[in-house]
Amino acid sequence: MRRRWQVIVVLLLGVLSATARAEAREAALMLEEPFGRFGAMTPTGHAAIYLSDVCAQTPTELRPCMRGENGVVLSRYHHIDGYDWLAIPLIPYLYAVDDASEIPAWADVGLETRLRNRYRQEHLMELVPDDPKHEIPRGEWIQLVGAAYDRRIYGYAIETTKEQDDALITDFNDRLNKTRFNFFFNNCANFAENVMNYYYPHSIRRNFIADAGLMTPKHAAKSLVKFEKKHPDIETASFVIDQVPGTIPRSTPVDGVAEALLKSKKYVVPITLLQPFATAGLAVVYLGGGGRFHPDPHAAVFDASKDQMPGLVEGSEFREQSRGPSDEGRAQSAGLGDQ
């Protein structure tokens, strides 16, 4: 009889745990590594926000997620149809496909380009219409989808509530969404700062020493992690989204302002030649001004073939599980690659 009660208690605890897991929701700062020529010149990377229970009615209108959906990625962009922020579902944002079963196991530049353009034609024509001068429109719209082909992404998740999500949805839908991008004072990291501070005021603060008062993606992540450590009662998690294997050049580590000047030969050599004391000053600022920060080496790897969402709700089955990369999906992607 006693053993029967023990079994009942264990089952009840399991049900309660599953229920609590089902209610898990999060906001995550996504720290994205730099890539390409621009990334080599300014290795500060990119920042975006992932919301597990907020979804996109359109790229410019938010709503609560329905069953089977896995959240949205918000970020500030430059020169995309005059908007300040845009919202893209998680899987398309990472892989430029609608379903996890279509994610290719390997990619080259040609496949990446075709997947992006196909998604644009199916979902983003109002934002990015066809260009009669070019088969595929040029511009920064490519940042909207397929991010994981170009770079590795680190995530720093913190729990949220339905009330917080609902308030953010109402606020974003009501406010004027008109471009206000400024590389120094109104960039993607400033946007991420504003969203995270919407959920948790003062969770992200700028560094007036190591980053010269500019908000950078790396410092935003460091500031959020520092806030999380000061509030152990808040549930948090870190994760990493690996760059898709293939021949596309690998992304490089994210740097802050002082760190970039010290680590890059094209900057530190002329600075040292012109003013050696300036280099020493940069070292002091970086080492003593809070410029050091490294992503968590033990962060969980998000695998879209197994996990519906990264972070706190990783592996959760409370929504319909998206299919992982199947043989069919790989074959479809391979077909695109052969075109």
Long-range contacts (C-beta under 8 A, 24 or more apart in sequence): 18-318, 21-313, 21-316, 21-318, 22-316, 22-318, 24-52, 24-159, 24-235, 24-312, 24-313, 24-316, 25-52, 25-53, 25-159, 25-160, 25-161, 25-162, 25-165, 25-312, 25-313, 26-50, 26-51, 26-52, 26-157, 26-158, 26-159, 26-160, 26-237, 26-311, 26-312, 26-313, 27-51, 27-52, 27-157, 27-158, 27-160, 27-195, 27-196, 27-199, 28-52, 28-155, 28-156, 28-157, 28-158, 28-239, 28-310, 28-311, 29-155, 29-156, 29-192, 29-196, 29-204, 29-220, 29-221, 29-224, 30-73, 30-153, 30-154, 30-155, 31-153, 31-154, 31-155, 31-156, 31-217, 31-218, 31-220, 31-221, 31-254, 31-295, 32-147, 32-151, 32-152, 32-153, 32-154, 32-217, 32-251, 32-254, 33-151, 33-152, 33-153, 33-243, 33-251, 33-252, 33-253, 33-254, 34-151, 34-251, 34-252, 34-254, 35-150, 35-151, 35-249, 35-250, 35-251, 35-252, 36-150, 36-249, 39-251, 39-252, 40-252, 42-260, 43-252, 43-253, 43-254, 43-255, 43-260, 43-263, 43-264, 44-189, 44-216, 44-217, 44-218, 44-254, 44-255, 44-256, 44-257, 44-260, 45-151, 45-217, 45-218, 45-254, 45-255, 46-75, 46-143, 46-151, 46-188, 46-217, 47-75, 47-188, 47-189, 47-191, 47-192, 47-217, 47-220, 47-221, 48-73, 48-74, 48-75, 48-93, 48-147, 48-188, 48-192, 49-73, 49-74, 49-75, 49-191, 49-192, 49-195, 49-196, 50-74, 50-90, 50-155, 50-157, 50-310, 50-311, 51-160, 51-165, 51-168, 52-160, 52-309, 52-311, 52-312, 52-313, 53-160, 53-162, 53-165, 54-87, 54-165, 54-168, 54-169, 55-89, 56-87, 56-88, 56-89, 58-87, 59-83, 59-86, 59-87, 59-88, 59-124, 59-127, 59-144, 60-86, 60-87, 60-177, 61-87, 61-173, 62-87, 62-168, 62-169, 62-172, 62-173, 63-169, 64-165, 64-166, 64-169, 65-319, 67-319, 67-320, 68-319, 68-320, 68-322, 69-319, 70-308, 70-309, 70-319, 70-322, 71-309, 74-191, 74-195, 75-143, 75-188, 75-191, 75-192, 76-181, 76-186, 76-187, 76-188, 76-190, 76-191, 77-140, 77-143, 77-144, 77-181, 77-188, 78-140, 78-179, 78-181, 79-139, 79-140, 79-179, 79-181, 80-127, 80-128, 80-139, 80-140, 80-141, 80-143, 80-144, 81-127, 81-128, 82-178, 82-179, 83-127, 83-177, 83-178, 83-179, 84-177, 84-178, 84-179, 84-180, 84-181, 84-191, 85-172, 85-177, 85-191, 86-127, 86-144, 88-144, 88-145, 90-309, 91-304, 91-322, 92-119, 92-123, 92-145, 93-144, 93-145, 93-147, 94-146, 94-147, 94-148, 94-153, 94-241, 94-304, 95-145, 95-146, 95-148, 95-149, 95-244, 95-304, 96-145, 96-146, 96-149, 97-333, 98-122, 99-322, 99-323, 99-329, 100-304, 100-305, 100-322, 100-323, 100-324, 100-325, 100-329, 101-322, 101-323, 101-324, 101-325, 101-326, 101-328, 101-329, 102-325, 102-329, 102-332, 102-333, 103-244, 103-304, 103-305, 103-325, 103-329, 103-333, 104-244, 104-325, 104-329, 104-330, 104-333, 104-334, 104-337, 105-245, 105-325, 105-330, 105-333, 106-244, 106-245, 106-246, 107-149, 107-244, 107-245, 107-246, 107-248, 107-333, 107-337, 108-246, 108-247, 108-248, 108-337, 109-247, 109-248, 110-337, 111-246, 111-333, 111-336, 111-337, 112-146, 112-149, 112-150, 112-248, 114-336, 114-337, 114-339, 115-145, 115-146, 115-333, 115-336, 116-142, 116-145, 116-146, 118-336, 119-145, 119-146, 120-145, 148-241, 148-242, 148-243, 148-244, 149-243, 149-244, 149-246, 149-248, 150-243, 150-248, 150-251, 151-243, 151-251, 152-240, 152-241, 152-242, 152-243, 152-251, 153-240, 153-241, 154-221, 154-238, 154-239, 154-240, 154-241, 154-295, 154-296, 154-299, 155-238, 155-239, 155-240, 155-241, 155-299, 155-302, 155-310, 155-311, 156-221, 156-224, 156-225, 156-228, 156-236, 156-238, 157-236, 157-237, 157-238, 157-239, 157-310, 157-311, 157-312, 158-196, 158-199, 158-200, 158-203, 158-224, 158-228, 158-234, 158-235, 158-236, 159-234, 159-235, 159-236, 159-312, 160-199, 164-198, 164-199, 168-195, 168-198, 168-199, 171-198, 184-214, 185-214, 187-215, 188-217, 189-215, 189-216, 189-217, 189-219, 189-220, 190-215, 192-217, 192-220, 193-220, 196-220, 196-224, 200-227, 200-234, 202-227, 203-227, 207-256, 207-289, 207-290, 207-291, 209-285, 209-289, 209-290, 209-291, 210-256, 210-257, 210-258, 210-259, 210-285, 210-286, 210-289, 210-290, 210-291, 211-256, 211-257, 211-258, 211-291, 212-257, 212-258, 214-257, 216-256, 216-257, 217-254, 218-254, 218-255, 218-256, 218-259, 218-293, 219-256, 219-291, 219-293, 221-293, 221-295, 222-290, 222-293, 225-293, 235-312, 236-312, 237-300, 237-311, 237-312, 237-314, 238-295, 238-296, 238-299, 238-300, 238-311, 239-299, 239-300, 239-301, 239-302, 239-310, 239-311, 239-314, 240-295, 240-299, 240-300, 240-301, 240-302, 241-301, 241-302, 241-310, 242-301, 256-286, 256-291, 256-293, 257-291, 258-282, 258-285, 258-286, 258-289, 258-291, 259-286, 259-291, 259-292, 262-286
